[in-house]
């Protein structure tokens, strides 16, 4: 529910952008400035959020983050009507939203590395990540009803209220009252967080950079598809129903993510090596998904295009059992901070790839170049991970101790 409402709040502004642009007389450049503000804020709190979660616990960071973005979301209409500088205030609100939501996924990674067994991480991460697609669909469904009936302001109020209720749930069930401690014996455990010297040593390890680079490629191709698919369908199939290509791929991704997580954990419990499972899942996410993108570089009809895109998006969710959880295998003591670094790099690369895709479309007047480039990025990232990827802990020290969970 947290990841669902995270994306619901994140998508509120894009859903309302057309109505707000009409109301405040924004140009396309103005709208782009407001919408793009989120990603600049999102990049800069990834590492900080993960490090704070490693130090004080992911639950506290999640609570502070959710409560804050709930207030920002619900208060956006008030800011918009506050004065004559709507463009500045809305851009500022989006940057703040990005800053506050940037800590979310690193906090989850830190929380899971500390509380979840190795053989259960794949399904849990897949389940939580499937909430992103549900949140996108929820924002679209709410927007189609609320915008017509009650105006764009109601969309912000509802999203903020739901996020606030989830923050209250986190406080009630994860933080409030006494937690019964359970002692778990851990071998070669390290205290949360690492010194600067150990960080530098860690960043010299090839498996770390293989994981980071594969995650960057996965994120950037996902951002590109998310950004450009509506335009591709609208230009290639102008008579097609927008509700089909805007809903079906993301609806397919939810059961696909859940099944991928189940398969990942099942293979580990059946005795397959963790590294083998991570590479299999990443091969499905980057290799098999690219096979279904390949036909889009040629001539296809609308039903085939929807099927290929849905299959590709569905398979890409298997990354939740691959590099997305690999950080918890390699560095559980600082998984939050390292995942934040991965996500930050993925967001930056996503911004570059989305912009470069637009440039390719402009100069080639063809979508084949974009889909071919996505396949190339996936192939390079997968090749690096298959060769240099690992699943053995890299943050170990020589002592053992009891850990209180």
Buried (B, 14 or more C-beta within 10 A) or exposed (E): BBBBBBBBBBBBBBBBBEBBBEBBEBEEEBBEBBBBBBBBBBBBBBBBBBBBBBBEBBBBBBBBBBBBBBBBBBBBBEBBEEEEEBBEBBBBBBBBBBBBBBBBBBBBBBBBBBBBEBBBBBBBBBBBBBBBBBBBBBBBEBBEEBBEEEEBBBBBBBBBEBBBEBBBBBBEEBEEEEEEEEEEEEEEBBEBBBEEEBBEEBEEBEBBEBBBBBBBBBBBBBBBBBBBBEEBBEEBBEEBEEEBBBBBBBBBBBEBBBBBBBBBBBBBEEEEEBBEBBBBBBBBBBBBBBEBBBBBBEEBEBEEBBBBBBBBBBBBBBBBBBBBBBBBBBBBBBBBBBBBBBBBBBBBBBBEBBEBBBEBBEEEEEBEBBBBBBBEBBBBBBBBBBEBBBBEBBBBEEEEEEEEE
